């Protein structure tokens, strides 16, 4: 008869909301990654660039989740936003890098020079950006709310992971 049933009470309500958050997290992560891949492809018209950035974002996401598991054991309802936050910043790092590489390749045709000039130009600004953003999220570790504290710590770690893989 297609009837759903459930238990009630605080523990079961928490369990149901946690299960729903996990389901929503998985769906939004997949949709976000597909949307990002389509945007990169539309912006750069290169399947190779899209695949490189897309794979590095997936690997960075998995590493961040692995570190979260090692540190905290599981994500709570607040820390499920870590990937969304770090994914957005990781995309920014990727766009900055690809745009700079593209601009440099228009001026120079020697591949080694293109890479050297690009890395010389973007390393310092991206590191400063990463450090300041990570410090801001680290401040959340001072808040007396475990979920928000975990969010701050994991986002700081995730930002460093994303930058190191994109860079």
C-alpha positions in Angstrom: 0.0 0.0 0.0 3.1 2.2 -0.1 2.8 3.3 3.5 5.8 4.9 5.3 6.2 4.7 9.0 8.7 6.0 11.5 9.4 6.1 15.2 9.2 9.4 17.0 11.1 11.2 19.7 14.3 13.3 19.9 16.7 10.5 18.9 14.7 9.4 16.0 14.1 13.0 14.9 17.8 13.6 15.0 18.4 10.4 13.0 15.9 11.3 10.4 17.2 14.8 9.9 20.8 13.4 9.7 19.7 10.9 7.1 18.0 13.6 5.1 21.0 15.9 5.3 23.3 13.1 4.1 21.0 12.5 1.1 20.7 16.2 0.3 24.5 16.5 0.6 25.1 13.7 -1.9 22.6 15.1 -4.4 23.8 18.7 -4.2 27.5 17.6 -4.4 26.8 15.6 -7.6 24.7 18.4 -9.1 27.3 21.0 -8.2 30.2 19.1 -9.7 28.2 18.5 -12.9 27.3 22.2 -13.1 30.9 23.2 -12.5 32.1 20.9 -15.3 29.5 22.3 -17.7 30.5 25.9 -16.8 34.2 25.2 -17.3 33.5 23.6 -20.6 31.3 26.5 -21.7 33.9 29.1 -20.6 37.1 27.4 -21.9 35.7 25.2 -24.7 38.2 22.6 -23.8 37.3 19.1 -22.6 40.9 18.5 -21.4 40.9 21.6 -19.1 37.5 20.7 -17.8 38.6 17.2 -17.0 41.8 18.4 -15.3 40.0 20.9 -13.1 37.1 18.6 -12.5 39.3 15.7 -11.4 41.4 17.9 -9.1 38.2 19.2 -7.5 36.9 15.7 -6.9 40.2 14.5 -5.4 40.4 17.6 -3.2 36.8 16.9 -2.0 37.6 13.3 -1.2 40.8 14.2 0.6 39.0 16.9 2.6 36.2 14.3 3.6 38.9 11.8 4.5 40.6 14.3 6.8 37.2 15.1 8.3 36.7 11.4 9.0 40.1 11.1 10.5 39.7 14.1 12.8 36.0 14.0 13.7 34.7 10.5 12.6 31.6 11.9 10.9 30.1 15.0 9.5 27.3 16.7 11.4 24.5 18.8 9.9 26.7 22.0 9.8 29.9 20.4 8.6 28.2 19.0 5.5 28.6 22.5 4.1 32.4 22.2 4.2 32.5 20.8 0.6 30.2 23.5 -0.7 32.4 26.3 0.8 35.7 24.8 -0.2 34.4 23.8 -3.6 33.4 27.4 -4.3 36.9 28.6 -3.3 38.6 25.8 -5.2 36.8 26.8 -8.3 38.0 30.3 -7.9 41.5 29.1 -7.6 41.1 27.0 -10.7 39.6 29.8 -12.7 42.3 32.2 -11.7 45.0 29.7 -12.7 43.4 28.7 -16.0 42.7 32.3 -17.0 46.3 33.3 -16.2 47.7 30.3 -18.2 45.4 31.2 -21.1 46.5 34.9 -21.1 50.2 33.9 -20.8 49.9 31.4 -23.7 48.7 34.3 -25.9 51.8 36.3 -25.2 54.3 33.4 -25.2 54.6 30.2 -27.1 57.3 28.5 -25.1 55.5 26.1 -22.7 58.1 26.2 -20.0 58.0 30.0 -20.0 54.2 29.9 -19.9 54.2 27.8 -16.8 57.0 29.6 -15.1 55.5 33.1 -15.7 52.1 31.9 -14.6 53.3 30.3 -11.4 55.5 33.3 -10.6 52.5 35.6 -11.1 49.8 33.6 -9.2 51.6 31.8 -6.3 51.9 34.7 -3.9 48.4 36.1 -4.4 46.8 32.7 -4.1 48.8 31.8 -1.0 47.8 35.1 0.6 44.2 34.5 -0.3 44.3 31.0 1.1 46.0 32.0 4.3 43.7 34.9 5.0 40.5 32.8 4.2 41.8 29.9 6.3 42.5 32.3 9.2 39.0 33.7 9.1 37.5 30.2 9.2 39.9 29.2 11.9 38.4 31.9 14.1 35.3 29.8 14.1 37.2 27.3 16.2 37.0 29.8 19.1 33.2 29.6 19.2 31.7 27.5 21.9 29.5 25.4 19.5 31.1 22.1 18.5 29.4 21.9 15.0 30.5 25.5 14.1 34.0 24.8 15.5 34.3 21.7 13.3 33.1 23.7 10.3 35.8 26.3 10.8 38.6 23.7 11.2 37.5 21.6 8.3 37.0 24.6 6.0 40.5 25.9 6.8 42.0 22.5 6.0 39.8 22.0 2.9 40.9 25.4 1.5 44.6 24.4 1.9 43.9 21.0 0.3 42.0 22.6 -2.7 44.7 25.2 -3.3 47.5 22.6 -3.1 45.8 20.3 -5.6 44.7 23.0 -8.0 48.0 24.8 -7.9 
